[in-house]
Amino acid sequence: AATIDLLHAIGGEAQADENTMTIKGGRKLTGGVVDSYNDHRIAMTAAVASLWCEHPVTICTPMSVRKSYPHFYDDFAKIGGVSYGSSVGE
């Protein structure tokens, strides 16, 4: 459910049932505000997805990544992402 919320928040299309999740691809995402639910996996997914967004992505509780990858935003900046401290994807 959190992944679907993330995709909807940044302009994606996704749906799920008991056993599957279907994501419609093939177009740029818009960007927006993502609730990471303080989950490191959702925060990192939102950051990476921001690379394909037309507008910035703001991640609520972005530093939840410290749980599994304390230097995530440093490495993310090295591949073209925006480091923590500003909206990701600008």
mmCIF file as gemmi writes it, N, C-alpha and C atoms, coordinates in Angstrom:
data_model
loop_
_atom_site.group_PDB
_atom_site.id
_atom_site.type_symbol
_atom_site.label_atom_id
_atom_site.label_alt_id
_atom_site.label_comp_id
_atom_site.label_asym_id
_atom_site.label_entity_id
_atom_site.label_seq_id
_atom_site.pdbx_PDB_ins_code
_atom_site.Cartn_x
_atom_site.Cartn_y
_atom_site.Cartn_z
_atom_site.occupancy
_atom_site.B_iso_or_equiv
_atom_site.pdbx_formal_charge
_atom_site.auth_seq_id
_atom_site.auth_asym_id
_atom_site.pdbx_PDB_model_num
ATOM 1 N N . ALA Axp A 1 ? 0.824 -1.199 0 1 0 ? 1 A 1
ATOM 2 C CA . ALA Axp A 1 ? 0 0 0 1 0 ? 1 A 1
ATOM 3 C C . ALA Axp A 1 ? 0.864 1.258 0 1 0 ? 1 A 1
ATOM 4 N N . ALA Axp A 2 ? 1.985 1.23 0.734 1 0 ? 2 A 1
ATOM 5 C CA . ALA Axp A 2 ? 2.86 2.403 0.778 1 0 ? 2 A 1
ATOM 6 C C . ALA Axp A 2 ? 3.49 2.675 -0.577 1 0 ? 2 A 1
ATOM 7 N N . THR Axp A 3 ? 3.84 1.644 -1.314 1 0 ? 3 A 1
ATOM 8 C CA . THR Axp A 3 ? 4.414 1.824 -2.647 1 0 ? 3 A 1
ATOM 9 C C . THR Axp A 3 ? 3.382 2.411 -3.598 1 0 ? 3 A 1
ATOM 10 N N . ILE Axp A 4 ? 2.165 1.949 -3.521 1 0 ? 4 A 1
ATOM 11 C CA . ILE Axp A 4 ? 1.1 2.496 -4.362 1 0 ? 4 A 1
ATOM 12 C C . ILE Axp A 4 ? 0.846 3.954 -3.989 1 0 ? 4 A 1
ATOM 13 N N . ASP Axp A 5 ? 0.808 4.276 -2.695 1 0 ? 5 A 1
ATOM 14 C CA . ASP Axp A 5 ? 0.657 5.67 -2.26 1 0 ? 5 A 1
ATOM 15 C C . ASP Axp A 5 ? 1.773 6.53 -2.826 1 0 ? 5 A 1
ATOM 16 N N . LEU Axp A 6 ? 3.012 6.038 -2.764 1 0 ? 6 A 1
ATOM 17 C CA . LEU Axp A 6 ? 4.157 6.767 -3.295 1 0 ? 6 A 1
ATOM 18 C C . LEU Axp A 6 ? 3.957 7.052 -4.783 1 0 ? 6 A 1
ATOM 19 N N . LEU Axp A 7 ? 3.635 6.032 -5.555 1 0 ? 7 A 1
ATOM 20 C CA . LEU Axp A 7 ? 3.457 6.213 -6.991 1 0 ? 7 A 1
ATOM 21 C C . LEU Axp A 7 ? 2.331 7.185 -7.31 1 0 ? 7 A 1
ATOM 22 N N . HIS Axp A 8 ? 1.227 7.085 -6.625 1 0 ? 8 A 1
ATOM 23 C CA . HIS Axp A 8 ? 0.124 8.021 -6.848 1 0 ? 8 A 1
ATOM 24 C C . HIS Axp A 8 ? 0.543 9.447 -6.501 1 0 ? 8 A 1
ATOM 25 N N . ALA Axp A 9 ? 1.324 9.613 -5.435 1 0 ? 9 A 1
ATOM 26 C CA . ALA Axp A 9 ? 1.743 10.947 -4.996 1 0 ? 9 A 1
ATOM 27 C C . ALA Axp A 9 ? 2.62 11.652 -6.027 1 0 ? 9 A 1
ATOM 28 N N . ILE Axp A 10 ? 3.343 10.884 -6.847 1 0 ? 10 A 1
ATOM 29 C CA . ILE Axp A 10 ? 4.231 11.499 -7.833 1 0 ? 10 A 1
ATOM 30 C C . ILE Axp A 10 ? 3.703 11.344 -9.262 1 0 ? 10 A 1
ATOM 31 N N . GLY Axp A 11 ? 2.43 11.016 -9.384 1 0 ? 11 A 1
ATOM 32 C CA . GLY Axp A 11 ? 1.796 10.991 -10.697 1 0 ? 11 A 1
ATOM 33 C C . GLY Axp A 11 ? 1.804 9.663 -11.411 1 0 ? 11 A 1
ATOM 34 N N . GLY Axp A 12 ? 2.13 8.601 -10.709 1 0 ? 12 A 1
ATOM 35 C CA . GLY Axp A 12 ? 2.136 7.278 -11.322 1 0 ? 12 A 1
ATOM 36 C C . GLY Axp A 12 ? 0.796 6.586 -11.205 1 0 ? 12 A 1
ATOM 37 N N . GLU Axp A 13 ? 0.67 5.497 -11.92 1 0 ? 13 A 1
ATOM 38 C CA . GLU Axp A 13 ? -0.537 4.689 -11.866 1 0 ? 13 A 1
ATOM 39 C C . GLU Axp A 13 ? -0.165 3.29 -11.398 1 0 ? 13 A 1
ATOM 40 N N . ALA Axp A 14 ? -0.843 2.819 -10.362 1 0 ? 14 A 1
ATOM 41 C CA . ALA Axp A 14 ? -0.589 1.486 -9.831 1 0 ? 14 A 1
ATOM 42 C C . ALA Axp A 14 ? -1.839 0.991 -9.123 1 0 ? 14 A 1
ATOM 43 N N . GLN Axp A 15 ? -1.966 -0.315 -9.085 1 0 ? 15 A 1
ATOM 44 C CA . GLN Axp A 15 ? -3.064 -0.926 -8.346 1 0 ? 15 A 1
ATOM 45 C C . GLN Axp A 15 ? -2.612 -2.285 -7.841 1 0 ? 15 A 1
ATOM 46 N N . ALA Axp A 16 ? -3.287 -2.764 -6.838 1 0 ? 16 A 1
ATOM 47 C CA . ALA Axp A 16 ? -2.916 -4.056 -6.26 1 0 ? 16 A 1
ATOM 48 C C . ALA Axp A 16 ? -4.164 -4.83 -5.882 1 0 ? 16 A 1
ATOM 49 N N . ASP Axp A 17 ? -3.987 -6.135 -5.834 1 0 ? 17 A 1
ATOM 50 C CA . ASP Axp A 17 ? -4.998 -7.002 -5.245 1 0 ? 17 A 1
ATOM 51 C C . ASP Axp A 17 ? -4.272 -7.895 -4.253 1 0 ? 17 A 1
ATOM 52 N N . GLU Axp A 18 ? -4.857 -8.98 -3.859 1 0 ? 18 A 1
ATOM 53 C CA . GLU Axp A 18 ? -4.253 -9.832 -2.833 1 0 ? 18 A 1
ATOM 54 C C . GLU Axp A 18 ? -2.871 -10.36 -3.2 1 0 ? 18 A 1
ATOM 55 N N . ASN Axp A 19 ? -2.644 -10.656 -4.474 1 0 ? 19 A 1
ATOM 56 C CA . ASN Axp A 19 ? -1.416 -11.341 -4.875 1 0 ? 19 A 1
ATOM 57 C C . ASN Axp A 19 ? -0.506 -10.581 -5.829 1 0 ? 19 A 1
ATOM 58 N N . THR Axp A 20 ? -0.973 -9.479 -6.379 1 0 ? 20 A 1
ATOM 59 C CA . THR Axp A 20 ? -0.175 -8.788 -7.39 1 0 ? 20 A 1
ATOM 60 C C . THR Axp A 20 ? -0.253 -7.27 -7.234 1 0 ? 20 A 1
ATOM 61 N N . MET Axp A 21 ? 0.755 -6.603 -7.807 1 0 ? 21 A 1
ATOM 62 C CA . MET Axp A 21 ? 0.729 -5.155 -7.957 1 0 ? 21 A 1
ATOM 63 C C . MET Axp A 21 ? 1.05 -4.88 -9.42 1 0 ? 21 A 1
ATOM 64 N N . THR Axp A 22 ? 0.261 -4.034 -10.047 1 0 ? 22 A 1
ATOM 65 C CA . THR Axp A 22 ? 0.466 -3.674 -11.44 1 0 ? 22 A 1
ATOM 66 C C . THR Axp A 22 ? 0.796 -2.19 -11.501 1 0 ? 22 A 1
ATOM 67 N N . ILE Axp A 23 ? 1.918 -1.87 -12.161 1 0 ? 23 A 1
ATOM 68 C CA . ILE Axp A 23 ? 2.367 -0.487 -12.304 1 0 ? 23 A 1
ATOM 69 C C . ILE Axp A 23 ? 2.36 -0.156 -13.783 1 0 ? 23 A 1
ATOM 70 N N . LYS Axp A 24 ? 1.688 0.931 -14.151 1 0 ? 24 A 1
ATOM 71 C CA . LYS Axp A 24 ? 1.651 1.367 -15.541 1 0 ? 24 A 1
ATOM 72 C C . LYS Axp A 24 ? 2.856 2.266 -15.792 1 0 ? 24 A 1
ATOM 73 N N . GLY Axp A 25 ? 3.702 1.889 -16.71 1 0 ? 25 A 1
ATOM 74 C CA . GLY Axp A 25 ? 4.916 2.651 -17.008 1 0 ? 25 A 1
ATOM 75 C C . GLY Axp A 25 ? 4.814 3.346 -18.35 1 0 ? 25 A 1
ATOM 76 N N . GLY Axp A 26 ? 5.978 3.804 -18.816 1 0 ? 26 A 1
ATOM 77 C CA . GLY Axp A 26 ? 6.052 4.369 -20.147 1 0 ? 26 A 1
ATOM 78 C C . GLY Axp A 26 ? 5.91 5.861 -20.243 1 0 ? 26 A 1
ATOM 79 N N . ARG Axp A 27 ? 5.884 6.576 -19.107 1 0 ? 27 A 1
ATOM 80 C CA . ARG Axp A 27 ? 5.78 8.031 -19.175 1 0 ? 27 A 1
ATOM 81 C C . ARG Axp A 27 ? 6.487 8.658 -17.99 1 0 ? 27 A 1
ATOM 82 N N . LYS Axp A 28 ? 6.787 9.929 -18.12 1 0 ? 28 A 1
ATOM 83 C CA . LYS Axp A 28 ? 7.422 10.67 -17.025 1 0 ? 28 A 1
ATOM 84 C C . LYS Axp A 28 ? 6.441 10.789 -15.861 1 0 ? 28 A 1
ATOM 85 N N . LEU Axp A 29 ? 6.983 10.836 -14.665 1 0 ? 29 A 1
ATOM 86 C CA . LEU Axp A 29 ? 6.187 11.093 -13.475 1 0 ? 29 A 1
ATOM 87 C C . LEU Axp A 29 ? 6.18 12.591 -13.227 1 0 ? 29 A 1
ATOM 88 N N . THR Axp A 30 ? 5.206 13.075 -12.475 1 0 ? 30 A 1
ATOM 89 C CA . THR Axp A 30 ? 5.076 14.522 -12.286 1 0 ? 30 A 1
ATOM 90 C C . THR Axp A 30 ? 5.914 15.058 -11.14 1 0 ? 30 A 1
ATOM 91 N N . GLY Axp A 31 ? 6.04 14.304 -10.051 1 0 ? 31 A 1
ATOM 92 C CA . GLY Axp A 31 ? 6.668 14.806 -8.834 1 0 ? 31 A 1
ATOM 93 C C . GLY Axp A 31 ? 5.593 15.128 -7.815 1 0 ? 31 A 1
ATOM 94 N N . GLY Axp A 32 ? 5.991 15.493 -6.613 1 0 ? 32 A 1
ATOM 95 C CA . GLY Axp A 32 ? 5.024 15.816 -5.568 1 0 ? 32 A 1
ATOM 96 C C . GLY Axp A 32 ? 5.583 15.527 -4.191 1 0 ? 32 A 1
ATOM 97 N N . VAL Axp A 33 ? 4.694 15.393 -3.232 1 0 ? 33 A 1
ATOM 98 C CA . VAL Axp A 33 ? 5.074 15.143 -1.845 1 0 ? 33 A 1
ATOM 99 C C . VAL Axp A 33 ? 4.788 13.686 -1.512 1 0 ? 33 A 1
ATOM 100 N N . VAL Axp A 34 ? 5.809 13.002 -0.971 1 0 ? 34 A 1
ATOM 101 C CA . VAL Axp A 34 ? 5.709 11.581 -0.652 1 0 ? 34 A 1
ATOM 102 C C . VAL Axp A 34 ? 5.846 11.391 0.849 1 0 ? 34 A 1
ATOM 103 N N . ASP Axp A 35 ? 4.927 10.647 1.433 1 0 ? 35 A 1
ATOM 104 C CA . ASP Axp A 35 ? 5.036 10.242 2.834 1 0 ? 35 A 1
ATOM 105 C C . ASP Axp A 35 ? 5.812 8.93 2.855 1 0 ? 35 A 1
ATOM 106 N N . SER Axp A 36 ? 6.988 8.947 3.46 1 0 ? 36 A 1
ATOM 107 C CA . SER Axp A 36 ? 7.79 7.723 3.501 1 0 ? 36 A 1
ATOM 108 C C . SER Axp A 36 ? 7.334 6.784 4.613 1 0 ? 36 A 1
ATOM 109 N N . TYR Axp A 37 ? 6.391 7.238 5.426 1 0 ? 37 A 1
ATOM 110 C CA . TYR Axp A 37 ? 5.94 6.452 6.579 1 0 ? 37 A 1
ATOM 111 C C . TYR Axp A 37 ? 7.113 6.084 7.481 1 0 ? 37 A 1
ATOM 112 N N . ASN Axp A 38 ? 8.159 6.919 7.434 1 0 ? 38 A 1
ATOM 113 C CA . ASN Axp A 38 ? 9.388 6.685 8.196 1 0 ? 38 A 1
ATOM 114 C C . ASN Axp A 38 ? 10.019 5.335 7.849 1 0 ? 38 A 1
ATOM 115 N N . ASP Axp A 39 ? 9.834 4.91 6.606 1 0 ? 39 A 1
ATOM 116 C CA . ASP Axp A 39 ? 10.357 3.63 6.126 1 0 ? 39 A 1
ATOM 117 C C . ASP Axp A 39 ? 11.501 3.915 5.151 1 0 ? 39 A 1
ATOM 118 N N . HIS Axp A 40 ? 12.67 3.412 5.463 1 0 ? 40 A 1
ATOM 119 C CA . HIS Axp A 40 ? 13.861 3.653 4.652 1 0 ? 40 A 1
ATOM 120 C C . HIS Axp A 40 ? 13.688 3.197 3.211 1 0 ? 40 A 1
ATOM 121 N N . ARG Axp A 41 ? 12.979 2.124 2.999 1 0 ? 41 A 1
ATOM 122 C CA . ARG Axp A 41 ? 12.793 1.605 1.636 1 0 ? 41 A 1
ATOM 123 C C . ARG Axp A 41 ? 11.933 2.533 0.792 1 0 ? 41 A 1
ATOM 124 N N . ILE Axp A 42 ? 10.895 3.07 1.391 1 0 ? 42 A 1
ATOM 125 C CA . ILE Axp A 42 ? 10.016 3.998 0.665 1 0 ? 42 A 1
ATOM 126 C C . ILE Axp A 42 ? 10.756 5.301 0.375 1 0 ? 42 A 1
ATOM 127 N N . ALA Axp A 43 ? 11.528 5.804 1.348 1 0 ? 43 A 1
ATOM 128 C CA . ALA Axp A 43 ? 12.285 7.043 1.143 1 0 ? 43 A 1
ATOM 129 C C . ALA Axp A 43 ? 13.288 6.88 -0.006 1 0 ? 43 A 1
ATOM 130 N N . MET Axp A 44 ? 14.011 5.774 -0.038 1 0 ? 44 A 1
ATOM 131 C CA . MET Axp A 44 ? 14.987 5.552 -1.11 1 0 ? 44 A 1
ATOM 132 C C . MET Axp A 44 ? 14.296 5.365 -2.46 1 0 ? 44 A 1
ATOM 133 N N . THR Axp A 45 ? 13.181 4.67 -2.474 1 0 ? 45 A 1
ATOM 134 C CA . THR Axp A 45 ? 12.433 4.481 -3.713 1 0 ? 45 A 1
ATOM 135 C C . THR Axp A 45 ? 11.959 5.819 -4.263 1 0 ? 45 A 1
ATOM 136 N N . ALA Axp A 46 ? 11.444 6.667 -3.388 1 0 ? 46 A 1
ATOM 137 C CA . ALA Axp A 46 ? 10.977 7.988 -3.816 1 0 ? 46 A 1
ATOM 138 C C . ALA Axp A 46 ? 12.128 8.818 -4.369 1 0 ? 46 A 1
ATOM 139 N N . ALA Axp A 47 ? 13.274 8.751 -3.718 1 0 ? 47 A 1
ATOM 140 C CA . ALA Axp A 47 ? 14.437 9.507 -4.198 1 0 ? 47 A 1
ATOM 141 C C . ALA Axp A 47 ? 14.836 9.047 -5.595 1 0 ? 47 A 1
ATOM 142 N N . VAL Axp A 48 ? 14.937 7.742 -5.802 1 0 ? 48 A 1
ATOM 143 C CA . VAL Axp A 48 ? 15.329 7.223 -7.11 1 0 ? 48 A 1
ATOM 144 C C . VAL Axp A 48 ? 14.265 7.553 -8.155 1 0 ? 48 A 1
ATOM 145 N N . ALA Axp A 49 ? 13.005 7.431 -7.805 1 0 ? 49 A 1
ATOM 146 C CA . ALA Axp A 49 ? 11.923 7.76 -8.743 1 0 ? 49 A 1
ATOM 147 C C . ALA Axp A 49 ? 11.974 9.23 -9.145 1 0 ? 49 A 1
ATOM 148 N N . SER Axp A 50 ? 12.486 10.084 -8.273 1 0 ? 50 A 1
ATOM 149 C CA . SER Axp A 50 ? 12.546 11.521 -8.577 1 0 ? 50 A 1
ATOM 150 C C . SER Axp A 50 ? 13.394 11.8 -9.809 1 0 ? 50 A 1
ATOM 151 N N . LEU Axp A 51 ? 14.315 10.899 -10.136 1 0 ? 51 A 1
ATOM 152 C CA . LEU Axp A 51 ? 15.148 11.088 -11.318 1 0 ? 51 A 1
ATOM 153 C C . LEU Axp A 51 ? 14.321 11.084 -12.6 1 0 ? 51 A 1
ATOM 154 N N . TRP Axp A 52 ? 13.121 10.535 -12.566 1 0 ? 52 A 1
ATOM 155 C CA . TRP Axp A 52 ? 12.237 10.485 -13.728 1 0 ? 52 A 1
ATOM 156 C C . TRP Axp A 52 ? 11.037 11.41 -13.588 1 0 ? 52 A 1
ATOM 157 N N . CYS Axp A 53 ? 11.106 12.338 -12.648 1 0 ? 53 A 1
ATOM 158 C CA . CYS Axp A 53 ? 10.002 13.269 -12.44 1 0 ? 53 A 1
ATOM 159 C C . CYS Axp A 53 ? 10.259 14.607 -13.112 1 0 ? 53 A 1
ATOM 160 N N . GLU Axp A 54 ? 9.187 15.208 -13.599 1 0 ? 54 A 1
ATOM 161 C CA . GLU Axp A 54 ? 9.276 16.519 -14.237 1 0 ? 54 A 1
ATOM 162 C C . GLU Axp A 54 ? 9.446 17.636 -13.218 1 0 ? 54 A 1
ATOM 163 N N . HIS Axp A 55 ? 8.98 17.434 -12.002 1 0 ? 55 A 1
ATOM 164 C CA . HIS Axp A 55 ? 9.034 18.441 -10.939 1 0 ? 55 A 1
ATOM 165 C C . HIS Axp A 55 ? 9.645 17.806 -9.689 1 0 ? 55 A 1
ATOM 166 N N . PRO Axp A 56 ? 10.018 18.615 -8.707 1 0 ? 56 A 1
ATOM 167 C CA . PRO Axp A 56 ? 10.649 18.072 -7.497 1 0 ? 56 A 1
ATOM 168 C C . PRO Axp A 56 ? 9.769 17.077 -6.739 1 0 ? 56 A 1
ATOM 169 N N . VAL Axp A 57 ? 10.453 16.23 -5.986 1 0 ? 57 A 1
ATOM 170 C CA . VAL Axp A 57 ? 9.806 15.3 -5.059 1 0 ? 57 A 1
ATOM 171 C C . VAL Axp A 57 ? 10.258 15.676 -3.662 1 0 ? 57 A 1
ATOM 172 N N . THR Axp A 58 ? 9.309 15.937 -2.786 1 0 ? 58 A 1
ATOM 173 C CA . THR Axp A 58 ? 9.602 16.21 -1.384 1 0 ? 58 A 1
ATOM 174 C C . THR Axp A 58 ? 9.26 14.958 -0.59 1 0 ? 58 A 1
ATOM 175 N N . ILE Axp A 59 ? 10.219 14.469 0.18 1 0 ? 59 A 1
ATOM 176 C CA . ILE Axp A 59 ? 10.031 13.234 0.949 1 0 ? 59 A 1
ATOM 177 C C . ILE Axp A 59 ? 9.887 13.593 2.423 1 0 ? 59 A 1
ATOM 178 N N . CYS Axp A 60 ? 8.773 13.218 3.011 1 0 ? 60 A 1
ATOM 179 C CA . CYS Axp A 60 ? 8.569 13.406 4.45 1 0 ? 60 A 1
ATOM 180 C C . CYS Axp A 60 ? 9.357 12.321 5.183 1 0 ? 60 A 1
ATOM 181 N N . THR Axp A 61 ? 10.055 12.684 6.221 1 0 ? 61 A 1
ATOM 182 C CA . THR Axp A 61 ? 10.975 11.831 6.99 1 0 ? 61 A 1
ATOM 183 C C . THR Axp A 61 ? 12.019 11.149 6.1 1 0 ? 61 A 1
ATOM 184 N N . PRO Axp A 62 ? 12.769 11.947 5.348 1 0 ? 62 A 1
ATOM 185 C CA . PRO Axp A 62 ? 13.752 11.369 4.426 1 0 ? 62 A 1
ATOM 186 C C . PRO Axp A 62 ? 14.922 10.68 5.113 1 0 ? 62 A 1
ATOM 187 N N . MET Axp A 63 ? 15.234 11.072 6.329 1 0 ? 63 A 1
ATOM 188 C CA . MET Axp A 63 ? 16.409 10.506 6.981 1 0 ? 63 A 1
ATOM 189 C C . MET Axp A 63 ? 16.157 9.127 7.572 1 0 ? 63 A 1
ATOM 190 N N . SER Axp A 64 ? 14.997 8.569 7.315 1 0 ? 64 A 1
ATOM 191 C CA . SER Axp A 64 ? 14.758 7.177 7.711 1 0 ? 64 A 1
ATOM 192 C C . SER Axp A 64 ? 15.746 6.248 7.011 1 0 ? 64 A 1
ATOM 193 N N . VAL Axp A 65 ? 16.389 6.732 5.933 1 0 ? 65 A 1
ATOM 194 C CA . VAL Axp A 65 ? 17.373 5.912 5.22 1 0 ? 65 A 1
ATOM 195 C C . VAL Axp A 65 ? 18.557 5.541 6.103 1 0 ? 65 A 1
ATOM 196 N N . ARG Axp A 66 ? 18.773 6.283 7.168 1 0 ? 66 A 1
ATOM 197 C CA . ARG Axp A 66 ? 19.904 5.988 8.071 1 0 ? 66 A 1
ATOM 198 C C . ARG Axp A 66 ? 19.83 4.578 8.645 1 0 ? 66 A 1
ATOM 199 N N . LYS Axp A 67 ? 18.63 4.021 8.696 1 0 ? 67 A 1
ATOM 200 C CA . LYS Axp A 67 ? 18.452 2.681 9.253 1 0 ? 67 A 1
ATOM 201 C C . LYS Axp A 67 ? 19.27 1.638 8.498 1 0 ? 67 A 1
ATOM 202 N N . SER Axp A 68 ? 19.313 1.751 7.17 1 0 ? 68 A 1
ATOM 203 C CA . SER Axp A 68 ? 19.987 0.728 6.379 1 0 ? 68 A 1
ATOM 204 C C . SER Axp A 68 ? 21.112 1.261 5.495 1 0 ? 68 A 1
ATOM 205 N N . TYR Axp A 69 ? 21.12 2.588 5.222 1 0 ? 69 A 1
ATOM 206 C CA . TYR Axp A 69 ? 22.069 3.133 4.253 1 0 ? 69 A 1
ATOM 207 C C . TYR Axp A 69 ? 22.356 4.574 4.647 1 0 ? 69 A 1
ATOM 208 N N . PRO Axp A 70 ? 23.143 4.78 5.702 1 0 ? 70 A 1
ATOM 209 C CA . PRO Axp A 70 ? 23.37 6.122 6.248 1 0 ? 70 A 1
ATOM 210 C C . PRO Axp A 70 ? 23.89 7.148 5.241 1 0 ? 70 A 1
ATOM 211 N N . HIS Axp A 71 ? 24.619 6.719 4.233 1 0 ? 71 A 1
ATOM 212 C CA . HIS Axp A 71 ? 25.191 7.658 3.26 1 0 ? 71 A 1
ATOM 213 C C . HIS Axp A 71 ? 24.444 7.622 1.924 1 0 ? 71 A 1
ATOM 214 N N . PHE Axp A 72 ? 23.191 7.192 1.982 1 0 ? 72 A 1
ATOM 215 C CA . PHE Axp A 72 ? 22.395 7.075 0.758 1 0 ? 72 A 1
ATOM 216 C C . PHE Axp A 72 ? 22.383 8.37 -0.039 1 0 ? 72 A 1
ATOM 217 N N . TYR Axp A 73 ? 22.074 9.497 0.601 1 0 ? 73 A 1
ATOM 218 C CA . TYR Axp A 73 ? 21.942 10.745 -0.149 1 0 ? 73 A 1
ATOM 219 C C . TYR Axp A 73 ? 23.279 11.229 -0.71 1 0 ? 73 A 1
ATOM 220 N N . ASP Axp A 74 ? 24.384 10.907 -0.069 1 0 ? 74 A 1
ATOM 221 C CA . ASP Axp A 74 ? 25.697 11.232 -0.635 1 0 ? 74 A 1
ATOM 222 C C . ASP Axp A 74 ? 25.896 10.461 -1.935 1 0 ? 74 A 1
ATOM 223 N N . ASP Axp A 75 ? 25.602 9.168 -1.913 1 0 ? 75 A 1
ATOM 224 C CA . ASP Axp A 75 ? 25.745 8.347 -3.109 1 0 ? 75 A 1
ATOM 225 C C . ASP Axp A 75 ? 24.717 8.724 -4.173 1 0 ? 75 A 1
ATOM 226 N N . PHE Axp A 76 ? 23.527 9.062 -3.744 1 0 ? 76 A 1
ATOM 227 C CA . PHE Axp A 76 ? 22.467 9.482 -4.661 1 0 ? 76 A 1
ATOM 228 C C . PHE Axp A 76 ? 22.89 10.738 -5.426 1 0 ? 76 A 1
ATOM 229 N N . ALA Axp A 77 ? 23.529 11.673 -4.746 1 0 ? 77 A 1
ATOM 230 C CA . ALA Axp A 77 ? 24.006 12.895 -5.397 1 0 ? 77 A 1
ATOM 231 C C . ALA Axp A 77 ? 25.05 12.57 -6.466 1 0 ? 77 A 1
ATOM 232 N N . LYS Axp A 78 ? 25.827 11.529 -6.255 1 0 ? 78 A 1
ATOM 233 C CA . LYS Axp A 78 ? 26.867 11.142 -7.217 1 0 ? 78 A 1
ATOM 234 C C . LYS Axp A 78 ? 26.292 10.641 -8.541 1 0 ? 78 A 1
ATOM 235 N N . ILE Axp A 79 ? 25.032 10.179 -8.529 1 0 ? 79 A 1
ATOM 236 C CA . ILE Axp A 79 ? 24.416 9.709 -9.775 1 0 ? 79 A 1
ATOM 237 C C . ILE Axp A 79 ? 23.433 10.727 -10.345 1 0 ? 79 A 1
ATOM 238 N N . GLY Axp A 80 ? 23.486 11.954 -9.823 1 0 ? 80 A 1
ATOM 239 C CA . GLY Axp A 80 ? 22.657 13.012 -10.383 1 0 ? 80 A 1
ATOM 240 C C . GLY Axp A 80 ? 21.476 13.426 -9.539 1 0 ? 80 A 1
ATOM 241 N N . GLY Axp A 81 ? 21.288 12.797 -8.398 1 0 ? 81 A 1
ATOM 242 C CA . GLY Axp A 81 ? 20.202 13.179 -7.512 1 0 ? 81 A 1
ATOM 243 C C . GLY Axp A 81 ? 20.586 14.393 -6.687 1 0 ? 81 A 1
ATOM 244 N N . VAL Axp A 82 ? 19.608 14.963 -6.043 1 0 ? 82 A 1
ATOM 245 C CA . VAL Axp A 82 ? 19.853 16.099 -5.163 1 0 ? 82 A 1
ATOM 246 C C . VAL Axp A 82 ? 20.071 15.577 -3.762 1 0 ? 82 A 1
ATOM 247 N N . SER Axp A 83 ? 21.107 16.048 -3.104 1 0 ? 83 A 1
ATOM 248 C CA . SER Axp A 83 ? 21.398 15.572 -1.757 1 0 ? 83 A 1
ATOM 249 C C . SER Axp A 83 ? 20.369 16.107 -0.777 1 0 ? 83 A 1
ATOM 250 N N . TYR Axp A 84 ? 20.279 15.461 0.369 1 0 ? 84 A 1
ATOM 251 C CA . TYR Axp A 84 ? 19.335 15.836 1.419 1 0 ? 84 A 1
ATOM 252 C C . TYR Axp A 84 ? 19.535 17.299 1.787 1 0 ? 84 A 1
ATOM 253 N N . GLY Axp A 85 ? 18.436 17.993 2.013 1 0 ? 85 A 1
ATOM 254 C CA . GLY Axp A 85 ? 18.489 19.396 2.379 1 0 ? 85 A 1
ATOM 255 C C . GLY Axp A 85 ? 17.683 20.245 1.425 1 0 ? 85 A 1
ATOM 256 N N . SER Axp A 86 ? 17.35 19.694 0.269 1 0 ? 86 A 1
ATOM 257 C CA . SER Axp A 86 ? 16.479 20.377 -0.671 1 0 ? 86 A 1
ATOM 258 C C . SER Axp A 86 ? 15.537 19.317 -1.239 1 0 ? 86 A 1
ATOM 259 N N . SER Axp A 87 ? 14.568 19.782 -1.994 1 0 ? 87 A 1
ATOM 260 C CA . SER Axp A 87 ? 13.649 18.823 -2.597 1 0 ? 87 A 1
ATOM 261 C C . SER Axp A 87 ? 14.416 17.917 -3.534 1 0 ? 87 A 1
ATOM 262 N N . VAL Axp A 88 ? 14.154 16.661 -3.469 1 0 ? 88 A 1
ATOM 263 C CA . VAL Axp A 88 ? 14.823 15.692 -4.331 1 0 ? 88 A 1
ATOM 264 C C . VAL Axp A 88 ? 14.227 15.823 -5.737 1 0 ? 88 A 1
ATOM 265 N N . GLY Axp A 89 ? 15.089 15.834 -6.743 1 0 ? 89 A 1
ATOM 266 C CA . GLY Axp A 89 ? 14.629 15.851 -8.122 1 0 ? 89 A 1
ATOM 267 C C . GLY Axp A 89 ? 14.665 17.207 -8.777 1 0 ? 89 A 1
ATOM 268 N N . GLU Axp A 90 ? 15.136 18.25 -8.092 1 0 ? 90 A 1
ATOM 269 C CA . GLU Axp A 90 ? 15.199 19.572 -8.703 1 0 ? 90 A 1
ATOM 270 C C . GLU Axp A 90 ? 16.328 19.631 -9.699 1 0 ? 90 A 1
